[in-house]
Amino acid sequence: MASAATPVKKTKQACMPLAKGLLEIGRFEIAYRIFGGKGRHLICVNGAQQSMAMWQTFVRRFCRDHRIVLFDFPNQGKSRVLTGAVNVSLDEQAAILSAVVEATGLNREAAVCAASWGGIIALVFAAQNPGRVKKLVLASVGTKPNKKLVETIKKGFSMDMGRREEMARLLIDSFGDALPEQLKRGIVSQFRTMTEERLRAFCEHGSFVISSKKLNEAIDLGSIKAKTVLLRGANDTIIDLDDVKFLASQIPDCQVRVINGVGHFLHMEREDVLDIYASIIAQ
């Protein structure tokens, strides 16, 4: 059930949230925010070990003409596990997305914008709820981890849990080298201050990623009704282009767009990538 949303007074400052609150969804407490007002509804889905903060530039760009919903999964930001195991299954994450959509409302022009692992969750949601959203805009997503990502995860497993800064540096060196220095420092700080429970959940997620089936074997991608656009940075080291093209071939209405000059984190690496989002959302 939803707690009472906290109204936020309007100010002259752009992109202040219209509302924010907590949703109690099963065994989880989920923090969310709503920005903007009229126009197409955009639901943004975070990548693994990221939070609503990853969408800051996105919100600034689109909040005036769209209604934007952000939220954190358990073990991200202010969201948390209330009971049970710290690990959150893929089906649970898809159910959380579904509950957030239901609680915050959407119009018939709704689109889901997701990145990396968030794109996997969005695809599961869309397969389980055909026709519920009109469009999927998914960045940096494939059907399986490539060799580079598997090597990175296994190297992280070999590190002592106390070597948190080294873990952060490993991720940055592997697929985040193009991020602005400020964001790199933020990743290091995040790992340095991470609770043992959240670090354990992150490691369990890595184990799941490298041991799970290919996405097309786990869910019925052919049932997805939403028009889908897959975005891949040309310099992405952990998402193979051939795999993205294969994923696109499994979804009825899907196209691939390769973006030059960026890697895995797209709009977080270069803000003008949002021009491409704008052209896709407007269609």
C-alpha positions, 0 to 999 in steps of 0.5 A: 500500500502507498504511504501519503505522498508528500506535496512539494511546494512549487518554486521558481527552481526548475525540476523540483519534484511535484510529489515524493513518498514511499510505497510499501510493496510486498516486503519492500519500501520503495522511494519515489518521486514525480516531476513535471506535469502534463504530456507523455508519462516517462517511467525511468528504471535505474541500472544495478547499484544506481539510484534516481540520481542517475536521471538528474540531467534527464529530468532537467531536459524533459520535466517541462513537457513530460510527467516523469516518475523516478524510483529506487529498487531495494538496496538503492537510495532510500528504498529498503528490504523490510523483511526476508532475504536481502537479495531481490529476484528479477520477478520481484523487481519487475513486480516493483516496477509494475506496482510503481506504475500502478501507484503513480498512474500513467497515460496512454502515451507512457514510455519506459526509459531504462538503462543497463540492468534496468532494461532487463527489468523493463523487458520482463515487465513489458513481456508480463504486461503486454500493451501496458506502455506504448514505448520502451527506450532501453540503453545498454542492454543485451541478452547475456553478459559478455566475456568482459563483464564476466571477467570483471564480476569474477575478479570482483569476487576474488577481492576481500569485502574490505577492498571496497575502493578497489572494487569501485575502481575495477568497475570504473576501469572496466566500463566506466572510464568515459564517465565525468570525474565527478561521477567516478568519485561518486562511485568510489564514495558510494562503495566506500560507505556502502553497508555490508548488507548492500555490498552483499546484495550487489555481489549476489546480483553479480553471481545471478547475472553470470549464472542466469539463462539468456534473456530470450530463454527466460522470458517471452520477448515475442509477447512485447507489444511496445515499440522498442528502441535499443540504444548502444554506445559504440564504445560499450565494453560489456554489451556486444553489438551482435547481442543487441541486434539479436535481442532486437530480432526477438522483439516484434517492433524493435530497432537498434541505434548505435551512438558514437562517442559514448560507452555503457553510460550514454547520457551520463557520459555526454549530456547531448545524448539526450537529444537522441532520447528526445527524438525517440520519445517525440515519435 
